[in-house]
Amino acid sequence: MSRRCEICGKGGVPGNHILRRGQAKKTGGIGQHITAVTPRLFKPNLQVVHAVVDGVRRKVKACTNCIKSGRIAKAA
């Protein structure tokens, strides 16, 4: 099972988790310093919903953007 929206094709996007130490300058410190950069994956917010596809009711993995914008015809 892929972690991909079946409507728009949105999937995971690579990024970084940045670890910082120290107090920020605006709160009275000398500034924050980056101590580690770890790769990570930003995953889409997928929901399994019952939808009408080609006149048939079936389960579809859709991202919340597609559900909110009405790109999917939800079945009761």
Distance bins in CASP14 RR format, pairs under 12 A and 6 or more apart:
PFRMAT RR
TARGET T0000
AUTHOR 0000-0000-0000
RMODE 2
METHOD distances of the structure
MODEL  1
1 46 0 0 0 0 0 1 0 0 0 0 0
1 48 0 0 0 0 0 1 0 0 0 0 0
1 59 0 0 0 0 0 1 0 0 0 0 0
1 61 1 0 0 1 0 0 0 0 0 0 0
2 9 0 0 0 0 1 0 0 0 0 0 0
2 10 0 0 0 0 0 1 0 0 0 0 0
2 11 0 0 0 0 1 0 0 0 0 0 0
2 12 0 0 0 0 1 0 0 0 0 0 0
2 43 0 0 0 0 0 1 0 0 0 0 0
2 44 0 0 0 0 0 1 0 0 0 0 0
2 46 0 0 0 0 1 0 0 0 0 0 0
2 61 0 0 0 0 1 0 0 0 0 0 0
3 9 0 0 0 0 0 1 0 0 0 0 0
3 10 0 0 0 0 1 0 0 0 0 0 0
3 11 1 0 0 1 0 0 0 0 0 0 0
3 12 1 0 0 1 0 0 0 0 0 0 0
3 13 0 0 0 0 0 1 0 0 0 0 0
3 41 0 0 0 0 1 0 0 0 0 0 0
3 42 0 0 0 0 0 1 0 0 0 0 0
3 43 1 0 1 0 0 0 0 0 0 0 0
3 44 1 0 0 1 0 0 0 0 0 0 0
3 45 0 0 0 0 0 1 0 0 0 0 0
3 46 1 0 0 1 0 0 0 0 0 0 0
3 48 0 0 0 0 0 1 0 0 0 0 0
3 61 0 0 0 0 1 0 0 0 0 0 0
3 63 0 0 0 0 0 1 0 0 0 0 0
4 10 1 0 0 1 0 0 0 0 0 0 0
4 11 1 0 1 0 0 0 0 0 0 0 0
4 12 1 0 0 1 0 0 0 0 0 0 0
4 13 0 0 0 0 0 1 0 0 0 0 0
4 43 0 0 0 0 0 1 0 0 0 0 0
4 44 1 0 0 1 0 0 0 0 0 0 0
4 46 1 0 0 1 0 0 0 0 0 0 0
4 60 0 0 0 0 0 1 0 0 0 0 0
4 61 1 0 0 1 0 0 0 0 0 0 0
4 62 0 0 0 0 0 1 0 0 0 0 0
4 63 0 0 0 0 1 0 0 0 0 0 0
4 66 0 0 0 0 0 1 0 0 0 0 0
5 11 1 0 0 1 0 0 0 0 0 0 0
5 12 0 0 0 0 0 1 0 0 0 0 0
5 43 0 0 0 0 0 1 0 0 0 0 0
5 44 1 0 0 1 0 0 0 0 0 0 0
5 45 0 0 0 0 1 0 0 0 0 0 0
5 46 1 0 0 1 0 0 0 0 0 0 0
5 47 0 0 0 0 1 0 0 0 0 0 0
5 48 0 0 0 0 0 1 0 0 0 0 0
5 49 0 0 0 0 0 1 0 0 0 0 0
5 60 0 0 0 0 1 0 0 0 0 0 0
5 61 1 0 0 1 0 0 0 0 0 0 0
5 62 1 0 1 0 0 0 0 0 0 0 0
5 63 1 0 1 0 0 0 0 0 0 0 0
5 64 0 0 0 0 1 0 0 0 0 0 0
5 65 0 0 0 0 1 0 0 0 0 0 0
5 66 1 0 0 1 0 0 0 0 0 0 0
5 67 0 0 0 0 1 0 0 0 0 0 0
5 69 0 0 0 0 0 1 0 0 0 0 0
5 71 0 0 0 0 1 0 0 0 0 0 0
5 72 0 0 0 0 1 0 0 0 0 0 0
6 44 0 0 0 0 0 1 0 0 0 0 0
6 46 0 0 0 0 1 0 0 0 0 0 0
6 47 0 0 0 0 0 1 0 0 0 0 0
6 48 0 0 0 0 0 1 0 0 0 0 0
6 49 0 0 0 0 0 1 0 0 0 0 0
6 51 0 0 0 0 1 0 0 0 0 0 0
6 53 0 0 0 0 1 0 0 0 0 0 0
6 58 0 0 0 0 0 1 0 0 0 0 0
6 59 0 0 0 0 1 0 0 0 0 0 0
6 60 1 0 1 0 0 0 0 0 0 0 0
6 61 1 0 1 0 0 0 0 0 0 0 0
6 62 1 0 0 1 0 0 0 0 0 0 0
6 63 0 0 0 0 1 0 0 0 0 0 0
6 66 0 0 0 0 1 0 0 0 0 0 0
6 67 0 0 0 0 0 1 0 0 0 0 0
6 71 0 0 0 0 0 1 0 0 0 0 0
6 72 0 0 0 0 1 0 0 0 0 0 0
7 44 0 0 0 0 0 1 0 0 0 0 0
7 46 0 0 0 0 0 1 0 0 0 0 0
7 47 0 0 0 0 0 1 0 0 0 0 0
7 49 0 0 0 0 0 1 0 0 0 0 0
7 51 0 0 0 0 1 0 0 0 0 0 0
7 53 0 0 0 0 1 0 0 0 0 0 0
7 60 1 0 0 1 0 0 0 0 0 0 0
7 61 0 0 0 0 1 0 0 0 0 0 0
7 62 1 0 1 0 0 0 0 0 0 0 0
7 63 1 0 0 1 0 0 0 0 0 0 0
7 64 0 0 0 0 0 1 0 0 0 0 0
7 65 0 0 0 0 1 0 0 0 0 0 0
7 66 1 0 1 0 0 0 0 0 0 0 0
7 67 0 0 0 0 1 0 0 0 0 0 0
7 68 0 0 0 0 0 1 0 0 0 0 0
7 69 0 0 0 0 1 0 0 0 0 0 0
7 70 0 0 0 0 1 0 0 0 0 0 0
7 71 1 0 1 0 0 0 0 0 0 0 0
7 72 1 0 1 0 0 0 0 0 0 0 0
7 73 0 0 0 0 0 1 0 0 0 0 0
7 74 0 0 0 0 0 1 0 0 0 0 0
8 44 0 0 0 0 1 0 0 0 0 0 0
8 46 0 0 0 0 0 1 0 0 0 0 0
8 60 0 0 0 0 0 1 0 0 0 0 0
8 61 0 0 0 0 0 1 0 0 0 0 0
8 62 0 0 0 0 1 0 0 0 0 0 0
8 63 1 0 0 1 0 0 0 0 0 0 0
8 64 0 0 0 0 0 1 0 0 0 0 0
8 65 1 0 0 1 0 0 0 0 0 0 0
8 66 1 0 1 0 0 0 0 0 0 0 0
8 67 0 0 0 0 0 1 0 0 0 0 0
8 69 0 0 0 0 1 0 0 0 0 0 0
8 70 0 0 0 0 0 1 0 0 0 0 0
8 71 1 0 0 1 0 0 0 0 0 0 0
8 72 0 0 0 0 1 0 0 0 0 0 0
9 44 0 0 0 0 1 0 0 0 0 0 0
9 46 0 0 0 0 0 1 0 0 0 0 0
9 60 0 0 0 0 0 1 0 0 0 0 0
9 61 0 0 0 0 1 0 0 0 0 0 0
9 62 0 0 0 0 1 0 0 0 0 0 0
9 63 0 0 0 0 1 0 0 0 0 0 0
9 65 0 0 0 0 0 1 0 0 0 0 0
9 66 0 0 0 0 1 0 0 0 0 0 0
9 71 0 0 0 0 0 1 0 0 0 0 0
10 42 0 0 0 0 0 1 0 0 0 0 0
10 43 0 0 0 0 1 0 0 0 0 0 0
10 44 1 0 1 0 0 0 0 0 0 0 0
10 45 0 0 0 0 1 0 0 0 0 0 0
10 46 0 0 0 0 1 0 0 0 0 0 0
10 61 0 0 0 0 0 1 0 0 0 0 0
10 62 0 0 0 0 1 0 0 0 0 0 0
10 63 1 0 1 0 0 0 0 0 0 0 0
10 64 0 0 0 0 1 0 0 0 0 0 0
10 65 1 0 0 1 0 0 0 0 0 0 0
10 66 0 0 0 0 1 0 0 0 0 0 0
10 71 0 0 0 0 0 1 0 0 0 0 0
11 41 0 0 0 0 1 0 0 0 0 0 0
11 42 0 0 0 0 1 0 0 0 0 0 0
11 43 1 0 0 1 0 0 0 0 0 0 0
11 44 1 0 1 0 0 0 0 0 0 0 0
11 45 0 0 0 0 0 1 0 0 0 0 0
11 46 0 0 0 0 1 0 0 0 0 0 0
11 61 0 0 0 0 0 1 0 0 0 0 0
11 62 0 0 0 0 0 1 0 0 0 0 0
11 63 0 0 0 0 1 0 0 0 0 0 0
11 65 0 0 0 0 0 1 0 0 0 0 0
12 40 0 0 0 0 0 1 0 0 0 0 0
12 41 1 0 1 0 0 0 0 0 0 0 0
12 42 1 0 0 1 0 0 0 0 0 0 0
12 43 1 0 1 0 0 0 0 0 0 0 0
12 44 1 0 0 1 0 0 0 0 0 0 0
12 45 0 0 0 0 0 1 0 0 0 0 0
12 46 0 0 0 0 0 1 0 0 0 0 0
12 63 0 0 0 0 0 1 0 0 0 0 0
13 39 0 0 0 0 0 1 0 0 0 0 0
13 40 0 0 0 0 1 0 0 0 0 0 0
13 41 1 0 0 1 0 0 0 0 0 0 0
13 42 1 0 1 0 0 0 0 0 0 0 0
13 43 0 0 0 0 1 0 0 0 0 0 0
13 44 0 0 0 0 1 0 0 0 0 0 0
14 38 0 0 0 0 0 1 0 0 0 0 0
14 39 1 0 0 1 0 0 0 0 0 0 0
14 40 1 0 0 1 0 0 0 0 0 0 0
14 41 1 0 1 0 0 0 0 0 0 0 0
14 42 1 0 0 1 0 0 0 0 0 0 0
14 43 0 0 0 0 0 1 0 0 0 0 0
15 37 0 0 0 0 1 0 0 0 0 0 0
15 38 0 0 0 0 1 0 0 0 0 0 0
15 39 1 0 0 1 0 0 0 0 0 0 0
15 40 1 0 1 0 0 0 0 0 0 0 0
15 41 1 0 0 1 0 0 0 0 0 0 0
15 42 1 0 0 1 0 0 0 0 0 0 0
15 43 0 0 0 0 0 1 0 0 0 0 0
16 34 0 0 0 0 1 0 0 0 0 0 0
16 36 0 0 0 0 1 0 0 0 0 0 0
16 37 1 0 1 0 0 0 0 0 0 0 0
16 38 1 0 0 1 0 0 0 0 0 0 0
16 39 1 0 0 1 0 0 0 0 0 0 0
16 40 1 0 0 1 0 0 0 0 0 0 0
16 41 0 0 0 0 0 1 0 0 0 0 0
16 42 0 0 0 0 0 1 0 0 0 0 0
17 34 0 0 0 0 0 1 0 0 0 0 0
17 35 0 0 0 0 0 1 0 0 0 0 0
17 36 0 0 0 0 1 0 0 0 0 0 0
17 37 1 0 0 1 0 0 0 0 0 0 0
17 38 1 0 1 0 0 0 0 0 0 0 0
17 39 1 0 0 1 0 0 0 0 0 0 0
17 40 1 0 1 0 0 0 0 0 0 0 0
17 41 0 0 0 0 0 1 0 0 0 0 0
17 42 0 0 0 0 0 1 0 0 0 0 0
18 32 0 0 0 0 1 0 0 0 0 0 0
18 33 0 0 0 0 0 1 0 0 0 0 0
18 34 1 0 1 0 0 0 0 0 0 0 0
18 35 0 0 0 0 1 0 0 0 0 0 0
18 36 1 0 0 1 0 0 0 0 0 0 0
18 37 1 0 1 0 0 0 0 0 0 0 0
18 38 0 0 0 0 1 0 0 0 0 0 0
18 39 0 0 0 0 0 1 0 0 0 0 0
18 40 0 0 0 0 1 0 0 0 0 0 0
19 32 0 0 0 0 0 1 0 0 0 0 0
19 33 0 0 0 0 1 0 0 0 0 0 0
19 34 1 0 0 1 0 0 0 0 0 0 0
19 35 1 0 1 0 0 0 0 0 0 0 0
19 36 1 0 1 0 0 0 0 0 0 0 0
19 37 1 0 0 1 0 0 0 0 0 0 0
19 38 1 0 0 1 0 0 0 0 0 0 0
19 40 0 0 0 0 0 1 0 0 0 0 0
20 31 0 0 0 0 1 0 0 0 0 0 0
20 32 1 0 1 0 0 0 0 0 0 0 0
20 33 1 0 0 1 0 0 0 0 0 0 0
20 34 1 0 1 0 0 0 0 0 0 0 0
20 35 1 0 0 1 0 0 0 0 0 0 0
20 36 0 0 0 0 1 0 0 0 0 0 0
20 37 0 0 0 0 0 1 0 0 0 0 0
21 29 0 0 0 0 0 1 0 0 0 0 0
21 30 0 0 0 0 0 1 0 0 0 0 0
21 31 0 0 0 0 1 0 0 0 0 0 0
21 32 1 0 0 1 0 0 0 0 0 0 0
21 33 1 0 1 0 0 0 0 0 0 0 0
21 34 0 0 0 0 1 0 0 0 0 0 0
21 35 1 0 1 0 0 0 0 0 0 0 0
21 36 0 0 0 0 1 0 0 0 0 0 0
22 28 0 0 0 0 0 1 0 0 0 0 0
22 29 1 0 0 1 0 0 0 0 0 0 0
22 30 1 0 0 1 0 0 0 0 0 0 0
22 31 1 0 0 1 0 0 0 0 0 0 0
22 32 1 0 1 0 0 0 0 0 0 0 0
22 33 1 0 0 1 0 0 0 0 0 0 0
22 34 0 0 0 0 0 1 0 0 0 0 0
22 35 0 0 0 0 1 0 0 0 0 0 0
23 29 1 1 0 0 0 0 0 0 0 0 0
23 30 1 0 0 1 0 0 0 0 0 0 0
23 31 1 0 0 1 0 0 0 0 0 0 0
23 32 1 0 0 1 0 0 0 0 0 0 0
23 33 0 0 0 0 0 1 0 0 0 0 0
24 30 0 0 0 0 1 0 0 0 0 0 0
24 31 1 0 1 0 0 0 0 0 0 0 0
24 32 1 0 1 0 0 0 0 0 0 0 0
24 33 0 0 0 0 0 1 0 0 0 0 0
25 31 1 0 1 0 0 0 0 0 0 0 0
25 32 0 0 0 0 1 0 0 0 0 0 0
25 33 0 0 0 0 0 1 0 0 0 0 0
26 32 0 0 0 0 0 1 0 0 0 0 0
43 63 0 0 0 0 0 1 0 0 0 0 0
44 61 0 0 0 0 1 0 0 0 0 0 0
44 62 0 0 0 0 1 0 0 0 0 0 0
44 63 1 0 1 0 0 0 0 0 0 0 0
44 64 0 0 0 0 1 0 0 0 0 0 0
44 65 0 0 0 0 1 0 0 0 0 0 0
44 66 0 0 0 0 1 0 0 0 0 0 0
44 67 0 0 0 0 0 1 0 0 0 0 0
45 61 0 0 0 0 0 1 0 0 0 0 0
45 62 0 0 0 0 1 0 0 0 0 0 0
45 63 1 0 0 1 0 0 0 0 0 0 0
45 64 1 0 1 0 0 0 0 0 0 0 0
45 65 0 0 0 0 1 0 0 0 0 0 0
45 66 0 0 0 0 0 1 0 0 0 0 0
45 67 0 0 0 0 1 0 0 0 0 0 0
45 68 0 0 0 0 0 1 0 0 0 0 0
46 59 0 0 0 0 0 1 0 0 0 0 0
46 60 0 0 0 0 1 0 0 0 0 0 0
46 61 1 0 1 0 0 0 0 0 0 0 0
46 62 1 0 0 1 0 0 0 0 0 0 0
46 63 1 0 1 0 0 0 0 0 0 0 0
46 64 0 0 0 0 1 0 0 0 0 0 0
46 65 0 0 0 0 0 1 0 0 0 0 0
46 66 0 0 0 0 1 0 0 0 0 0 0
46 67 0 0 0 0 1 0 0 0 0 0 0
47 59 0 0 0 0 0 1 0 0 0 0 0
47 60 0 0 0 0 1 0 0 0 0 0 0
47 61 1 0 0 1 0 0 0 0 0 0 0
47 62 1 0 0 1 0 0 0 0 0 0 0
47 63 1 0 0 1 0 0 0 0 0 0 0
47 64 1 0 0 1 0 0 0 0 0 0 0
47 65 0 0 0 0 0 1 0 0 0 0 0
47 66 0 0 0 0 1 0 0 0 0 0 0
47 67 1 0 0 1 0 0 0 0 0 0 0
47 68 0 0 0 0 0 1 0 0 0 0 0
47 72 0 0 0 0 0 1 0 0 0 0 0
47 74 0 0 0 0 0 1 0 0 0 0 0
48 58 0 0 0 0 0 1 0 0 0 0 0
48 59 1 0 1 0 0 0 0 0 0 0 0
48 60 1 0 0 1 0 0 0 0 0 0 0
48 61 1 0 1 0 0 0 0 0 0 0 0
48 62 0 0 0 0 1 0 0 0 0 0 0
48 63 0 0 0 0 0 1 0 0 0 0 0
48 64 0 0 0 0 0 1 0 0 0 0 0
48 67 0 0 0 0 0 1 0 0 0 0 0
48 72 0 0 0 0 0 1 0 0 0 0 0
48 74 0 0 0 0 0 1 0 0 0 0 0
49 57 0 0 0 0 0 1 0 0 0 0 0
49 58 0 0 0 0 0 1 0 0 0 0 0
49 59 1 0 0 1 0 0 0 0 0 0 0
49 60 1 0 1 0 0 0 0 0 0 0 0
49 61 0 0 0 0 1 0 0 0 0 0 0
49 62 1 0 1 0 0 0 0 0 0 0 0
49 63 0 0 0 0 0 1 0 0 0 0 0
49 64 0 0 0 0 0 1 0 0 0 0 0
49 66 0 0 0 0 1 0 0 0 0 0 0
49 67 1 0 0 1 0 0 0 0 0 0 0
49 68 0 0 0 0 0 1 0 0 0 0 0
49 70 0 0 0 0 0 1 0 0 0 0 0
49 71 0 0 0 0 0 1 0 0 0 0 0
49 72 1 0 0 1 0 0 0 0 0 0 0
49 73 0 0 0 0 0 1 0 0 0 0 0
49 74 1 0 1 0 0 0 0 0 0 0 0
49 75 0 0 0 0 1 0 0 0 0 0 0
49 76 0 0 0 0 0 1 0 0 0 0 0
50 56 0 0 0 0 0 1 0 0 0 0 0
50 57 1 0 1 0 0 0 0 0 0 0 0
50 58 1 0 0 1 0 0 0 0 0 0 0
50 59 1 0 0 1 0 0 0 0 0 0 0
50 60 1 0 0 1 0 0 0 0 0 0 0
50 61 0 0 0 0 0 1 0 0 0 0 0
50 62 0 0 0 0 0 1 0 0 0 0 0
50 67 0 0 0 0 0 1 0 0 0 0 0
50 72 0 0 0 0 1 0 0 0 0 0 0
50 73 0 0 0 0 0 1 0 0 0 0 0
50 74 1 0 0 1 0 0 0 0 0 0 0
50 75 1 0 1 0 0 0 0 0 0 0 0
50 76 1 0 0 1 0 0 0 0 0 0 0
51 57 1 0 0 1 0 0 0 0 0 0 0
51 58 1 0 0 1 0 0 0 0 0 0 0
51 59 1 0 0 1 0 0 0 0 0 0 0
51 60 1 0 1 0 0 0 0 0 0 0 0
51 61 0 0 0 0 1 0 0 0 0 0 0
51 62 1 0 0 1 0 0 0 0 0 0 0
51 66 0 0 0 0 1 0 0 0 0 0 0
51 67 0 0 0 0 1 0 0 0 0 0 0
51 70 0 0 0 0 0 1 0 0 0 0 0
51 71 0 0 0 0 1 0 0 0 0 0 0
51 72 1 0 1 0 0 0 0 0 0 0 0
51 73 1 0 1 0 0 0 0 0 0 0 0
51 74 1 0 1 0 0 0 0 0 0 0 0
51 75 1 0 1 0 0 0 0 0 0 0 0
51 76 0 0 0 0 0 1 0 0 0 0 0
52 58 0 0 0 0 1 0 0 0 0 0 0
52 59 0 0 0 0 0 1 0 0 0 0 0
52 60 0 0 0 0 1 0 0 0 0 0 0
52 72 0 0 0 0 1 0 0 0 0 0 0
52 73 1 0 1 0 0 0 0 0 0 0 0
52 74 1 0 0 1 0 0 0 0 0 0 0
52 75 1 0 1 0 0 0 0 0 0 0 0
52 76 0 0 0 0 1 0 0 0 0 0 0
53 59 0 0 0 0 1 0 0 0 0 0 0
53 60 1 0 0 1 0 0 0 0 0 0 0
53 62 0 0 0 0 0 1 0 0 0 0 0
53 72 0 0 0 0 1 0 0 0 0 0 0
53 73 0 0 0 0 1 0 0 0 0 0 0
53 74 0 0 0 0 0 1 0 0 0 0 0
53 75 0 0 0 0 1 0 0 0 0 0 0
54 60 0 0 0 0 0 1 0 0 0 0 0
54 73 0 0 0 0 0 1 0 0 0 0 0
55 73 0 0 0 0 1 0 0 0 0 0 0
55 75 0 0 0 0 1 0 0 0 0 0 0
56 73 0 0 0 0 0 1 0 0 0 0 0
56 75 0 0 0 0 1 0 0 0 0 0 0
57 73 0 0 0 0 1 0 0 0 0 0 0
57 74 0 0 0 0 1 0 0 0 0 0 0
57 75 1 0 1 0 0 0 0 0 0 0 0
57 76 0 0 0 0 1 0 0 0 0 0 0
58 72 0 0 0 0 0 1 0 0 0 0 0
58 73 0 0 0 0 0 1 0 0 0 0 0
58 74 0 0 0 0 0 1 0 0 0 0 0
58 75 0 0 0 0 1 0 0 0 0 0 0
59 72 0 0 0 0 0 1 0 0 0 0 0
59 74 0 0 0 0 0 1 0 0 0 0 0
59 75 0 0 0 0 1 0 0 0 0 0 0
60 66 0 0 0 0 1 0 0 0 0 0 0
60 67 0 0 0 0 1 0 0 0 0 0 0
60 71 0 0 0 0 0 1 0 0 0 0 0
60 72 1 0 0 1 0 0 0 0 0 0 0
60 73 0 0 0 0 1 0 0 0 0 0 0
60 74 0 0 0 0 1 0 0 0 0 0 0
60 75 0 0 0 0 1 0 0 0 0 0 0
61 67 0 0 0 0 0 1 0 0 0 0 0
61 72 0 0 0 0 0 1 0 0 0 0 0
62 68 0 0 0 0 1 0 0 0 0 0 0
62 69 0 0 0 0 0 1 0 0 0 0 0
62 70 0 0 0 0 1 0 0 0 0 0 0
62 71 1 0 0 1 0 0 0 0 0 0 0
62 72 1 0 1 0 0 0 0 0 0 0 0
62 73 0 0 0 0 0 1 0 0 0 0 0
62 74 0 0 0 0 1 0 0 0 0 0 0
63 69 0 0 0 0 1 0 0 0 0 0 0
63 70 0 0 0 0 0 1 0 0 0 0 0
63 71 0 0 0 0 1 0 0 0 0 0 0
63 72 0 0 0 0 1 0 0 0 0 0 0
64 70 0 0 0 0 0 1 0 0 0 0 0
64 71 0 0 0 0 0 1 0 0 0 0 0
64 72 0 0 0 0 0 1 0 0 0 0 0
65 71 0 0 0 0 1 0 0 0 0 0 0
65 72 0 0 0 0 0 1 0 0 0 0 0
66 72 1 0 1 0 0 0 0 0 0 0 0
66 73 0 0 0 0 0 1 0 0 0 0 0
66 74 0 0 0 0 0 1 0 0 0 0 0
67 73 0 0 0 0 0 1 0 0 0 0 0
67 74 1 0 0 1 0 0 0 0 0 0 0
68 74 0 0 0 0 0 1 0 0 0 0 0
END
